[in-house]
Amino acid sequence: MATPVGIREIAPEDAREQLAEPDAPLLLDVRTDRERGVSYIPGSVHLPMAEVEARIGEVSPDPDRPIITYCATGRRSLDILPTLAALGYENGASMTGGIVAWQALGYPTESPSALDEEKLARYSRHLLIPEVGIAGQQRLLETSILLIGAGGLGSPAALYLAAAGVGRLGIVDDDRVDASNLQRQVLHSTEELGESKAESARRSIEELNPDVEVVTYEERMSSENIDRILGEGWELVVDGADNFPTRYLLNDASVWHEIPVVHGSIYRFDGQATVFKPFEGPCYRCLFPQPPPPELAPSCAEGGVLGVLPGIIGSLQANEALKLALGIGEPLIGRLLLFDALTTSFSEVTVRRDPQCPVCGDNPTITDYIDYADFCGVPGPEAPRPATAPAGRSPAPPTPDAAGRREALQGRVGNTVPSGLAPPATPRETSE
């Protein structure tokens, strides 16, 4: 959500200067115990966000003393300021960018546990990469990533993020494992038929890497629960949503919470991926202002999908998530990556933020949640087809035939996305 009036932020450079003064403010680390155990800023006092209201008086008896809060990237430390103000601690400021920005500037941190011998062995191939190394691996161990769906896209993404040592993974899925899932949803097995996908995913991830804390949400994401879920410290979201109402809901919430979303979609032999980072690039509505009519958006359950395709796209999503967490490379911000499994070819479309976007534009007209089912024209219970696709099966309109796909890819027609994966609404596309 937008930052309330009167809430202050402070740059890491200014925070460091103030902390060096004789009457320095209290530096308050509001992250979890696990994050604190990886690294922290010297001189900071640890008080997890959930305990601030009950224990701030112990940590800072003088409510007039200035407080600088910090977390991983600056979101939670900003969100806690109204609580502090309500408790009488009105002279507070959140450090922009959190400990990630502090470390990027080369400022000192301490690591009480560092990497033990077991972790040095497990992540040894990461440690050999200059762009990762020990500092990067420590960063991954304190990163929190939320996955929407434990299906075709969520399966490979979750496995590779867990293997990479992402310290906290959230799984949102209310579905159960079905026999038709096993052709592509590699998190699950025959023995788990009928079980909760979220629990099946949790067990698979924990067996792969016990370093990972898994948080499960056995519920379908909605306007009623999305603020609660996104407010639990997630730094970025990997989107494997199975229906258009959820995609638009997630888009709006992620813009208001300022959380990047790594988007993926699959259908038959075609896949696409991109990154929506609020206010640094376009959002989902910039690309697809309107959803397709439901009759033009068959799910993979109706149109099918090559089993290996979600593995490819989900792995690309994991790659983008790791780049964002580590602050390396060139994420797919403003770039829609298209994959054709029949020709084994990649193509790319440049997408820019729309200043007229109703959510992330210069003068937004949508500032609260709407009826997303109605917006997407989801049919009622009397309709012959289901309102949403089964979990893990990305909805998409029919793809063009091979000749039409090649023509679209080669022609780079303005205002046309060369893929049948996304809604047939006109996207905002431009080429360099």
Secondary structure, DSSP 8 states (H G I E B T S, - for coil): ----TT--EE-HHHHHHHHTSTT--EEEE-S-HHHHHH-B-TT-EE--GGGHHHHHHHH-S-TTS-EEEE-SSSHHHHHTHHHHHHTT--SEEEETTHHHHHHHTT---B-SS---HHHHHHTHHHHTSTTTHHHHHHHHHT-EEEEE-SSTTHHHHHHHHHHHT-SEEEEE---B--GGGGGT-TT--GGGTTSBHHHHHHHHHHHH-TT-EEEEE-S---TTTHHHHHTTT-SEEEE--SSHHHHHHHHHHHHHHT--EEEEEEEBTEEEEEEE-BTTB--HHHH-SS---GGG---HHHH-B-TTHHHHHHHHHHHHHHHHHHT-S---BTEEEEEETTTTEEEEEEB---TT-TTTSSS-S--S---HHHHTT---TTSSS-SS--TT---------HHHHHHHHHHT-TT--S-SSS-SS---B---
